[in-house]
């Protein structure tokens, strides 16, 4: 990818997809849109994998795509929260995520981590996830209630309220 590396690391996904020879058995689907899409499409064409990569742009219901996938890839270089990981986890989907702070809360038996920015680590995690996607879906489905509780806005707000109540009730620190 030309220029500054992008936070979502879609360029690494395309590199891994081409280098790992996944095209013979898999298709790659990108959801969303952005200014780097033309570069990504050009890079996929350069690597000879463009015909197996689908750039869907902005879609109405990502759940349909997540449920149709074998695995959700999110090898971000950095994230603030990881909304896509939360959505996938709430549906029980197997995931390959970068091992970064924002994505660690989604660790489970349905998640494999890769080193951020490392194509070989991503290829290994992609292969392992595809080799074990049925088991990972099974494990992910068992965790749906736990994950939904963790990211539900009502539960999150309640935990913040409890934290603030505890902090404001404690004795102030003396300096």
Residue pairs with C-beta under 8 A, 6 or more apart in sequence:
1 11
1 36
1 39
1 40
1 43
2 39
5 11
5 77
5 117
6 36
6 77
7 76
7 77
7 78
7 79
8 74
8 76
8 77
9 75
9 76
9 77
9 98
9 116
9 117
10 30
10 36
10 40
11 36
11 39
11 40
11 43
12 75
12 117
12 119
12 122
13 28
13 30
13 73
13 75
13 122
14 28
14 40
14 43
14 44
14 47
14 49
14 53
15 43
15 47
15 119
16 22
16 75
16 119
16 122
16 123
16 126
17 23
17 26
17 28
17 49
17 52
17 53
17 126
18 44
18 47
18 48
18 49
19 119
19 123
20 123
20 126
20 127
22 28
22 52
22 126
22 130
23 48
23 49
23 51
23 52
25 130
26 52
26 70
26 130
27 52
27 53
27 54
28 49
28 52
28 53
28 54
29 53
29 54
29 56
29 65
29 69
30 40
30 53
30 54
30 55
30 56
31 56
31 57
31 58
31 59
31 62
31 65
32 57
32 58
32 59
33 55
33 57
33 58
37 55
40 55
41 50
41 53
41 55
44 50
44 53
56 65
59 65
62 84
62 87
63 87
63 91
66 72
66 87
66 88
66 91
66 93
67 91
67 93
69 93
70 94
70 129
70 130
70 133
71 93
71 94
71 95
71 96
71 126
71 129
71 130
71 133
71 136
72 84
72 85
72 88
72 93
72 94
72 95
72 96
73 95
73 96
73 122
73 126
74 82
74 84
74 85
74 88
74 95
74 96
74 97
74 98
74 103
75 96
75 97
75 98
75 114
75 116
75 122
76 82
76 97
76 98
76 100
76 102
76 103
76 116
77 98
77 100
77 116
77 117
78 100
78 102
78 116
79 85
79 98
79 100
79 102
79 103
80 102
81 102
82 97
82 102
82 103
82 105
82 106
85 95
85 97
85 103
85 106
86 106
86 147
86 151
88 95
89 95
89 106
89 108
89 110
89 111
89 140
89 143
89 144
89 147
89 151
90 144
90 147
90 148
90 151
91 140
91 144
92 110
92 137
92 140
92 141
92 142
92 143
92 144
93 110
93 137
93 140
94 110
94 111
94 112
94 129
94 132
94 133
94 136
94 137
94 140
95 106
95 110
95 111
95 112
95 129
96 111
96 112
96 113
96 114
96 122
96 125
96 126
96 129
97 103
97 106
97 111
97 112
97 113
97 114
98 113
98 114
98 115
98 116
99 113
99 114
99 115
99 116
100 116
103 113
105 150
106 147
107 113
108 139
108 140
108 143
108 147
109 136
109 139
109 140
109 143
110 136
110 137
110 139
110 140
110 143
111 136
112 125
112 128
112 129
112 136
113 125
114 121
114 122
114 124
114 125
115 121
129 136
149 155
